[in-house]
Amino acid sequence: MTPTTPPSGTDSALSWFKSSHSSNDGPECVEVAIAAHGTGGATVHVRDSKDVDGARLAFPDGVWSTFVGFAGREQRIRG
């Protein structure tokens, strides 16, 4: 993962990352930022790299870990 510099007008308290396998001009990337809580947990923030000022999603770290584990499996549930 490589950090990206927050553009003006965004929450500069978050340090955004995207995969090191992504090129800077890649059209289909998401960026992730992790905000630690004082209680030991964290919230994972996700945004579209093409629209950094657009909508963001936020997940508890355990939910994000479950998603990433599922997305990385060889065989996925198909409907």
N, C-alpha and C positions, 0 to 999 in steps of 0.2 A: 504494500500500500504506500502511496506517495501523498504527502500533504499538499493541499491546494491553498492558495492565499485567498482569504475571504474578500469578495468584492465590496466596494463601498455600499452602505445601506443594509448590510446583513449583520447577523449576530456575530461579532468578532470574538465572543467568548468561546465559540465552538471552533475546533480545528478539524476541517473537513479532509477526508481521504478518499481516494479511489484506487482501484486495483493497479498495481505496477504493470500489469499486462495491458492496460488501457493506454492509448495514445492521447495526447492532449487535445487532438482534434477529432477524436472518435465520437460519432454521433449518438451512441447508445450506451451511456454510462450512468451509473448512479454514484453518488458520493455519500459517505457515511461520516458521522461525527459521534463521539461518545462523551456523554456528560456524566461524570461520577457524582454519586450522592454521598452525603456524609454518613449514611447508614450502611455503606459498603456495597450498595447496589449501583446500577448505572442505567441510563436511558440511551438508546441508540437512535440517532436521528438520521433520516434518509432523505435525499433530495435528488432531483434530476440535474445532471451536470450541464444540460443545455438551458435550463431555466433556474438558475441558482436563487433567484428571488421569488420563485413560485412556491407552490404548496410543498410542505414537508410532512413526512410521517415520523412518528416517534413510537418506539417499542421498548418495553422492559428488556433488559439484557438477556434474560432467560428465554423470552419469546423469540428474540432475534437469533439466539444460538440454535434454538430448535428449528427455525426456518432455514438457516444456513446449512445445518446438518441434513435436513430433508432435501434441499436444493442440490447438494453435492453428492447425493446417493446415486449409484449406478442405475438402480431400478426404482422408478417412481410409480406411484399409484396412478393409473390411467382410467378415466371415466368413460 
